[in-house]
């Protein structure tokens, strides 16, 4: 299911990116004293007390520019507000209430969306008195914080999670796989979508970004049902000023949230781009299974070792998806497109596969016999037993004596051993560690 969306809005340099970093407890957004440093929108998955949501950090709203830019920014802000489940309206306590704050407040009030007024840069008790000037915005009780020093962040997160909608449980009775077709603009996603469906379901155009919304279509093939989700590609801000593309990016994220398998479409003429890496990383972080389709293979001059070398390079560029199958295709000619279906079936089978506790603990026994472990000082990691705690994606719980010793290298080692024993082609694996009782 789609995660609730929290949008951070406000004029430039009020501390939106600093607040984002505090909310997710990391240095994700670039923070600088220069106004307007956030150029690309940042989308980050976060959680608080077991409740997950997506945060969108937006660029600053500035109504002092010329009319056309103002119109575009206002449209973009309205689209962000329309899509979000909750708005964090950030204002600057040190600079006080400005006319731009009032204009933004008018937009938010008219939207009818749940909005929290966050007064940032309240760094002392004396400064907290300034927050009362923001009451006239008509948004509600100001929430005073210091994103820089972390003051009031826990209380803010409590309010955020208390207001977010509950995510309905996943309906397990669905008898079809949900497959999102993802990738950068003009990689051929809509062409592949149409070829898989066998009809002109989506608009196909050489102009990047033709698809502006996610389109779901259920088809039946070989007595199996598939739900394909066509999505729009990601763009840099310079190409998203109209607001429509910005809206479609959020739709793409939500499509990834609700799919089982993501087909990452790579343009063979350009190779893996940074945008491909980002969207693939986003899909993996959501627990999506994946396969990589190198499209436009008909445009590549063929040599004996071309396909093998190209696939190897693609795997290096997407090394965090080294478990995902790679297929060269041409959505235009239909070359090898039908080979995607058996690969999808295989990945889906692995994605929903459950390993018995008995089988898993045979692997634990083999791990002990291999003797590879990690230690720190006198402490040495020992695994007592393990169990698979869920599917889609497969997740495993290991009971150990010292969970704090587990690092990323050892996690990768365990994932590789699990794959050697049980396959899980195309599936990300989640590992959890708990102290044995």
VEXRO-539700 format. One record per residue (C-alpha): residue number from 1; x, y, z. Coordinates in Angstrom, 2 decimals, always signed. Each point is the difference from the previous one (the first is absolute). Layout:
N
- NUM;X;Y;Z;
...
//
This chain:
437
- 1;+0.00;+0.00;+0.00;
- 2;+1.09;+3.61;-0.56;
- 3;+1.66;+1.57;+3.00;
- 4;-1.50;+3.23;+1.38;
- 5;+1.70;+3.06;-1.49;
- 6;+1.28;+2.92;+2.11;
- 7;+1.00;+3.13;-1.96;
- 8;+2.33;+2.63;+1.47;
- 9;-0.80;+3.41;-1.47;
- 10;+1.01;+3.57;+0.69;
- 11;+1.95;+2.91;-1.44;
- 12;+3.74;-0.31;-0.68;
- 13;+2.55;-0.33;+2.81;
- 14;-2.42;-0.71;+2.86;
- 15;+1.76;-3.31;+0.75;
- 16;-2.10;-2.54;-1.90;
- 17;+2.95;-2.22;-0.94;
- 18;+1.44;+0.21;+3.50;
- 19;-3.39;-1.10;+1.33;
- 20;-0.09;-2.90;-2.47;
- 21;+3.38;-1.19;+1.25;
- 22;-1.21;+0.18;+3.59;
- 23;-3.20;-1.89;-0.77;
- 24;+1.90;-2.89;-1.57;
- 25;+3.03;+0.29;+2.33;
- 26;+2.54;+0.24;-2.81;
- 27;+1.75;+2.38;-2.37;
- 28;-2.13;-0.72;-3.05;
- 29;-0.76;+3.47;-1.37;
- 30;+2.74;+2.50;-0.81;
- 31;-0.10;+2.80;+2.56;
- 32;+1.51;+3.41;-0.77;
- 33;-0.49;+3.56;+1.19;
- 34;-0.67;+1.13;-3.58;
- 35;-3.73;+0.30;-0.72;
- 36;-1.45;-2.44;-2.51;
- 37;+2.63;-2.74;+0.26;
- 38;-2.64;-2.73;-0.42;
- 39;-0.42;-0.32;-3.76;
- 40;-1.16;-3.59;-0.42;
- 41;-2.85;-1.27;+2.13;
- 42;+1.11;-2.47;+2.66;
- 43;-2.18;-2.97;+0.85;
- 44;+0.91;-1.99;+3.10;
- 45;-1.65;-2.88;+1.79;
- 46;-0.17;+0.54;+3.76;
- 47;-1.65;-1.51;+3.04;
- 48;-0.82;+0.90;+3.56;
- 49;-1.24;-2.46;+2.63;
- 50;-0.63;-2.64;-2.67;
- 51;-1.98;+2.25;-2.34;
- 52;+1.52;+0.46;-3.46;
- 53;-0.47;+2.96;-2.31;
- 54;+1.71;+1.84;-2.88;
- 55;+1.35;+3.53;+0.44;
- 56;+0.28;+2.39;-2.96;
- 57;+2.43;+2.89;+0.40;
- 58;-0.93;+2.75;-2.48;
- 59;+1.80;+3.06;-1.31;
- 60;-0.87;+3.36;+1.55;
- 61;-3.09;+1.87;-1.15;
- 62;+0.90;+3.52;-1.07;
- 63;-2.72;+2.32;-1.30;
- 64;+2.35;+2.90;-0.73;
- 65;+1.03;-1.30;-3.44;
- 66;-1.72;+0.92;-3.29;
- 67;-3.59;-0.99;-0.63;
- 68;+0.68;-3.09;-2.12;
- 69;+2.34;-1.57;+2.53;
- 70;-2.42;+0.88;+2.79;
- 71;-2.78;-1.75;-1.92;
- 72;+2.14;-3.12;-0.49;
- 73;+1.14;-0.14;+3.63;
- 74;-3.54;+0.51;+1.26;
- 75;-1.25;-2.83;-2.24;
- 76;+2.80;-2.26;+1.23;
- 77;-0.78;+0.85;+3.62;
- 78;-3.69;-0.75;-0.52;
- 79;+0.84;-3.36;-1.54;
- 80;+2.25;-0.85;+2.94;
- 81;-2.70;+1.02;+2.43;
- 82;-2.65;-1.94;-1.92;
- 83;+2.01;-3.23;+0.07;
- 84;+1.23;+0.19;+3.61;
- 85;-1.83;-1.51;+2.97;
- 86;+1.59;+2.51;+2.39;
- 87;+1.75;+3.36;-0.48;
- 88;+2.83;+1.35;+2.15;
- 89;-0.06;+3.77;-0.56;
- 90;+3.40;+1.23;+1.19;
- 91;+0.56;+3.64;+0.96;
- 92;+3.09;+1.79;+1.33;
- 93;-0.21;+1.30;+3.57;
- 94;+3.12;+2.17;-0.36;
- 95;-1.16;+1.93;-3.07;
- 96;-3.58;+0.15;+1.24;
- 97;-3.23;+0.03;-1.97;
- 98;+0.37;+1.07;-3.65;
- 99;-2.51;+0.66;-2.77;
- 100;+1.12;-3.18;-1.80;
- 101;-0.96;-2.02;+3.10;
- 102;-3.47;+1.55;-0.17;
- 103;-0.39;-0.89;-3.69;
- 104;+1.04;-3.59;+0.64;
- 105;-2.38;-0.19;+2.96;
- 106;-2.86;+1.12;-2.26;
- 107;+0.75;-2.84;-2.41;
- 108;+0.15;-2.56;+2.80;
- 109;-3.23;+1.16;+1.65;
- 110;-1.87;-0.23;-3.30;
- 111;+1.32;-3.52;-0.58;
- 112;-1.84;-1.36;+3.02;
- 113;+2.91;-2.35;+0.68;
- 114;+1.22;-0.73;+3.52;
- 115;+2.83;+2.46;+0.65;
- 116;+2.42;+0.39;+2.87;
- 117;+1.57;+3.44;+0.43;
- 118;+3.63;-0.60;+0.92;
- 119;+1.91;+3.00;+1.36;
- 120;+3.68;-0.77;-0.53;
- 121;+3.14;+1.60;+1.48;
- 122;-1.45;+0.35;+3.50;
- 123;+3.33;-0.44;+1.74;
- 124;-0.76;+1.52;+3.40;
- 125;-2.87;+0.65;+2.41;
- 126;+0.15;+3.71;-0.82;
- 127;-0.33;-0.68;-3.71;
- 128;-3.01;-2.25;+0.59;
- 129;-2.05;+3.11;+0.78;
- 130;+0.23;+0.98;-3.69;
- 131;-2.11;-2.95;-1.09;
- 132;-3.24;+1.69;+1.00;
- 133;+0.25;+2.40;-2.95;
- 134;-0.64;-3.00;-2.25;
- 135;-3.47;-0.58;+1.46;
- 136;-1.36;+2.53;-2.50;
- 137;+0.75;-2.46;-2.83;
- 138;-3.13;-1.87;+1.03;
- 139;+1.66;-3.42;-0.30;
- 140;-0.30;-0.98;+3.65;
- 141;+2.20;-0.33;+3.08;
- 142;+3.65;+0.67;-0.99;
- 143;+2.37;-2.85;+0.81;
- 144;+3.38;+1.40;+1.01;
- 145;+3.14;-1.95;-0.86;
- 146;+3.68;+0.39;-0.67;
- 147;+0.85;-2.27;-2.94;
- 148;+3.66;+0.93;+0.42;
- 149;+0.18;-1.08;+3.65;
- 150;-2.71;-2.67;-0.07;
- 151;-2.30;+1.69;+2.50;
- 152;-3.67;-0.96;-0.29;
- 153;+0.56;-2.58;-2.77;
- 154;-1.32;-2.95;+2.01;
- 155;-3.18;+1.89;+0.87;
- 156;-0.43;+1.01;-3.64;
- 157;+0.34;-3.62;-1.15;
- 158;-2.60;-1.02;+2.59;
- 159;-2.44;+2.48;-1.51;
- 160;+0.81;-1.04;-3.56;
- 161;-0.61;-3.70;+0.63;
- 162;-3.17;+0.67;+2.00;
- 163;-1.52;+1.84;-2.98;
- 164;+1.08;-2.31;-2.83;
- 165;-2.52;-2.47;-1.44;
- 166;+0.35;-3.65;+0.86;
- 167;+1.19;-2.27;-2.83;
- 168;-2.58;-2.73;-0.68;
- 169;+1.31;-3.56;+0.27;
- 170;+1.16;-1.60;-3.24;
- 171;-2.68;-2.20;-1.54;
- 172;+1.67;-3.37;-0.36;
- 173;-2.85;-1.44;-2.08;
- 174;+1.09;+1.88;-3.13;
- 175;+0.83;-2.58;-2.67;
- 176;+2.21;+2.22;-2.14;
- 177;+3.45;+1.50;+0.21;
- 178;+0.39;+3.79;-0.04;
- 179;+2.82;+1.04;-2.27;
- 180;+1.21;+3.59;-0.33;
- 181;+1.92;+1.02;-3.11;
- 182;+2.53;+2.56;+1.21;
- 183;+3.01;+1.88;-1.31;
- 184;+1.18;+3.33;-1.31;
- 185;-1.83;+2.13;-2.58;
- 186;-0.04;-1.25;-3.60;
- 187;+1.44;-3.41;+0.89;
- 188;-2.96;-1.64;-1.74;
- 189;-2.22;-0.82;+2.99;
- 190;-3.29;+0.75;-1.78;
- 191;+1.12;-1.92;-3.09;
- 192;+0.81;-3.02;+2.17;
- 193;-3.29;+0.43;+1.84;
- 194;-1.90;-0.09;-3.30;
- 195;+1.97;-2.97;-1.32;
- 196;-0.62;-2.02;+3.17;
- 197;-3.70;+0.79;-0.19;
- 198;-0.18;-0.62;-3.73;
- 199;-1.94;+3.21;-0.63;
- 200;+0.43;+3.76;-0.08;
- 201;-0.97;+0.53;+3.62;
- 202;+2.40;+2.89;+0.74;
- 203;+1.05;+2.96;-2.12;
- 204;+3.38;-0.68;-1.63;
- 205;+2.07;+3.00;-1.02;
- 206;+3.62;+0.92;-0.58;
- 207;-0.50;+2.99;+2.30;
- 208;+1.29;-0.84;+3.50;
- 209;-2.66;+0.06;+2.70;
- 210;-3.10;-0.76;-2.09;
- 211;-1.35;-2.21;+2.77;
- 212;-1.22;+2.33;+2.74;
- 213;-1.90;-2.41;+2.17;
- 214;+0.19;-3.63;+1.00;
- 215;-2.22;-2.30;-2.07;
- 216;-1.01;-3.43;+1.36;
- 217;-1.08;-2.78;-2.32;
- 218;-0.73;-3.61;+0.93;
- 219;+0.66;-2.57;-2.72;
- 220;-0.21;-3.79;-0.11;
- 221;+2.66;-2.09;-1.70;
- 222;+0.46;-3.77;+0.24;
- 223;-2.79;-0.16;+2.62;
- 224;+1.86;+2.49;+2.24;
- 225;-0.99;+3.57;+0.82;
- 226;+2.40;+2.92;-0.01;
- 227;-0.64;+3.61;+1.01;
- 228;+2.36;+2.30;-1.88;
- 229;+0.53;+3.55;+1.23;
- 230;+1.43;+2.46;-2.53;
- 231;+1.74;+2.92;+1.65;
- 232;+1.56;+3.31;-0.94;
- 233;+3.76;+0.52;+0.04;
- 234;+1.95;+2.13;+2.46;
- 235;+1.36;+3.38;-1.12;
- 236;+2.19;+2.76;+1.28;
- 237;-1.72;+3.12;+1.27;
- 238;+0.85;+1.94;-3.16;
- 239;-2.31;-2.37;-1.87;
- 240;-2.77;-0.13;+2.58;
- 241;-0.94;+3.65;+0.31;
- 242;-3.48;-0.51;-1.48;
- 243;-1.06;-1.83;+3.14;
- 244;-1.65;-2.85;-1.92;
- 245;+3.27;-1.95;-0.05;
- 246;+0.53;+0.70;+3.69;
- 247;-3.40;-1.51;+0.69;
- 248;+0.87;-3.03;-2.14;
- 249;+3.20;-0.62;+2.00;
- 250;-2.07;-0.43;+3.14;
- 251;-2.30;-2.34;-1.93;
- 252;+3.05;-2.04;-0.99;
- 253;+1.10;-0.30;+3.61;
- 254;-3.46;-1.16;+1.00;
- 255;-0.01;-2.54;-2.85;
- 256;+3.25;-1.42;+1.36;
- 257;-1.50;-0.09;+3.49;
- 258;-2.80;-2.31;-1.09;
- 259;+1.76;-2.30;-2.47;
- 260;+1.46;-3.44;+0.60;
- 261;+2.50;+0.09;-2.86;
- 262;+1.69;+2.94;-1.71;
- 263;+1.26;-0.27;-3.58;
- 264;+2.83;+2.52;-0.24;
- 265;+0.23;+1.10;-3.63;
- 266;+3.48;+1.14;-1.07;
- 267;+0.60;+1.85;-3.28;
- 268;+2.71;-2.02;-1.75;
- 269;+1.14;+3.06;-1.94;
- 270;+0.86;+1.92;+3.17;
- 271;+0.69;-2.73;+2.55;
- 272;-0.73;+0.21;+3.71;
- 273;-0.43;+3.59;+1.16;
- 274;+0.03;+1.53;+3.49;
- 275;-3.80;+0.28;-0.26;
- 276;-0.24;-3.73;-0.71;
- 277;+2.13;-0.68;+3.07;
- 278;-2.15;+2.24;+2.19;
- 279;-3.31;-1.48;-1.09;
- 280;+1.38;-3.54;+0.31;
- 281;+1.27;+0.76;+3.47;
- 282;-3.41;+1.42;+0.91;
- 283;-1.72;-3.17;-1.24;
- 284;+2.35;-2.23;+1.98;
- 285;-0.51;+2.09;+3.14;
- 286;-3.74;-0.64;-0.37;
- 287;+0.63;-3.77;-0.10;
- 288;-0.94;-0.43;-3.69;
- 289;+1.29;-2.98;-1.90;
- 290;+1.59;+1.04;-3.29;
- 291;+1.26;-0.92;-3.41;
- 292;+2.04;+2.17;-2.37;
- 293;-1.09;+0.41;-3.63;
- 294;+2.61;+1.57;-2.29;
- 295;-2.24;+1.53;-2.66;
- 296;+0.75;+1.25;-3.57;
- 297;+2.40;-2.90;-0.53;
- 298;-0.85;+0.18;-3.71;
- 299;+1.91;+3.31;-0.16;
- 300;+3.26;-1.46;+1.30;
- 301;+2.61;-1.13;-2.52;
- 302;+0.57;-3.66;+0.72;
- 303;+3.31;-1.72;+0.57;
- 304;+0.67;-3.49;+1.35;
- 305;+0.51;+1.11;+3.61;
- 306;-2.23;+3.11;+0.00;
- 307;-2.96;-1.43;+1.96;
- 308;+2.14;-1.71;+2.63;
- 309;+2.20;+3.07;+0.54;
- 310;-2.97;+2.36;+0.07;
- 311;-1.85;-2.10;+2.57;
- 312;+3.12;-0.24;+2.17;
- 313;+0.43;+3.78;-0.10;
- 314;-3.69;+0.49;+0.86;
- 315;+0.40;-2.28;+3.01;
- 316;+3.05;+1.97;+1.14;
- 317;-1.91;+3.28;-0.30;
- 318;-2.91;-1.52;+1.95;
- 319;+2.07;-2.17;+2.32;
- 320;-2.55;+0.29;+2.81;
- 321;-2.40;-1.91;-2.29;
- 322;+2.47;-2.78;-0.75;
- 323;-2.73;-2.53;+0.82;
- 324;-2.27;+1.25;-2.81;
- 325;-0.18;-1.64;-3.46;
- 326;+1.06;+2.13;-2.99;
- 327;-1.62;-0.39;-3.44;
- 328;+0.72;+1.87;-3.24;
- 329;-3.20;+0.88;-1.87;
- 330;-1.50;+2.26;-2.63;
- 331;-3.45;+1.28;+0.89;
- 332;-0.26;+1.42;-3.53;
- 333;+0.56;-3.28;-1.85;
- 334;-1.18;-2.31;+2.77;
- 335;+3.37;-1.75;+0.18;
- 336;+0.13;-2.23;+3.11;
- 337;-2.90;+1.88;+1.67;
- 338;-1.94;-3.24;+0.50;
- 339;+2.97;-1.40;+1.94;
- 340;-0.88;+2.44;+2.76;
- 341;-3.10;-1.98;+1.01;
- 342;+1.77;-3.20;+1.15;
- 343;+2.58;+2.14;+1.80;
- 344;-2.80;+1.90;+1.74;
- 345;-1.62;-3.31;+0.99;
- 346;+3.25;-1.29;+1.44;
- 347;+0.68;+3.19;+1.95;
- 348;-3.56;+0.06;+1.35;
- 349;+0.30;-3.59;+1.16;
- 350;+3.21;+0.87;+1.86;
- 351;-1.49;+3.22;+1.40;
- 352;-2.86;-1.88;+1.68;
- 353;+2.04;-3.10;+0.90;
- 354;+0.12;-1.17;+3.62;
- 355;+2.96;-2.00;+1.31;
- 356;-0.79;-2.35;+2.83;
- 357;+1.70;+0.63;+3.32;
- 358;+1.53;-3.47;-0.17;
- 359;+1.64;+0.73;-3.39;
- 360;+1.21;+3.38;+1.15;
- 361;+1.62;-1.42;+3.10;
- 362;+1.83;-2.55;-2.09;
- 363;+1.60;+3.04;-1.62;
- 364;+0.78;+1.41;+3.45;
- 365;+1.74;-3.27;+0.83;
- 366;+2.05;+0.29;-3.19;
- 367;+0.88;+3.60;+0.87;
- 368;+1.30;-1.11;+3.38;
- 369;+2.05;-2.74;-1.64;
- 370;+1.50;+2.51;-2.45;
- 371;+1.26;+1.96;+2.98;
- 372;-0.29;+3.47;-1.57;
- 373;-1.19;+2.52;+2.57;
- 374;+0.80;+3.45;+1.39;
- 375;+1.46;+1.01;+3.35;
- 376;+0.93;+3.06;+2.00;
- 377;+2.33;-0.34;+2.95;
- 378;-1.18;-2.97;+2.00;
- 379;-3.40;-0.04;-1.66;
- 380;-0.61;-2.47;-2.82;
- 381;-3.22;-0.28;-1.99;
- 382;-1.85;-3.31;+0.18;
- 383;-3.26;-0.85;-1.78;
- 384;-2.33;-2.24;+1.98;
- 385;-2.84;-0.45;-2.49;
- 386;-1.99;+1.83;-2.67;
- 387;-3.48;+0.24;-1.49;
- 388;-1.62;+1.62;-3.01;
- 389;-2.43;+2.55;+1.39;
- 390;-1.69;+1.18;-3.22;
- 391;-0.08;-0.12;-3.77;
- 392;-0.29;+2.74;-2.65;
- 393;+2.78;+0.86;+0.58;
- 394;+1.56;-3.00;+1.77;
- 395;+1.11;+0.96;+3.52;
- 396;+1.99;-2.07;+2.49;
- 397;+0.52;+0.32;+3.73;
- 398;+3.26;-1.26;+1.52;
- 399;+0.32;-0.59;+3.72;
- 400;+3.57;+0.80;+1.05;
- 401;+1.95;+0.62;+3.18;
- 402;+1.25;+3.52;-0.87;
- 403;-2.21;+1.80;-2.60;
- 404;+2.11;+3.16;+0.27;
- 405;+2.91;-1.77;-1.69;
- 406;-1.85;-0.49;-3.29;
- 407;+1.26;+2.33;-2.74;
- 408;-0.84;+0.48;-3.69;
- 409;+2.81;-2.32;-1.15;
- 410;-1.32;-2.88;+2.09;
- 411;-3.58;+0.71;-1.14;
- 412;+1.12;-0.25;-3.62;
- 413;+1.80;-3.25;+0.80;
- 414;-3.20;-1.47;+1.45;
- 415;-2.08;+1.21;-2.95;
- 416;+2.39;-1.67;-2.42;
- 417;-0.14;-3.27;+1.92;
- 418;-3.80;+0.15;+0.10;
- 419;-0.09;+0.56;-3.78;
- 420;+2.43;-2.89;-0.57;
- 421;-2.25;-2.28;+2.00;
- 422;-3.48;+1.20;-1.01;
- 423;+0.39;+2.15;-3.14;
- 424;-2.34;+3.04;+0.43;
- 425;+0.83;+1.27;-3.49;
- 426;-1.02;+3.61;-0.47;
- 427;-0.98;+0.46;+3.64;
- 428;+1.45;+2.36;+2.60;
- 429;+0.53;-1.70;+3.35;
- 430;-0.67;+1.55;+3.39;
- 431;+1.99;-1.24;+2.99;
- 432;-0.77;+0.71;+3.64;
- 433;+1.98;-0.95;+3.09;
- 434;-1.28;-0.52;+3.53;
- 435;+1.78;-0.95;+3.17;
- 436;-0.71;-3.59;+0.93;
- 437;-1.90;-0.50;+3.21;
//
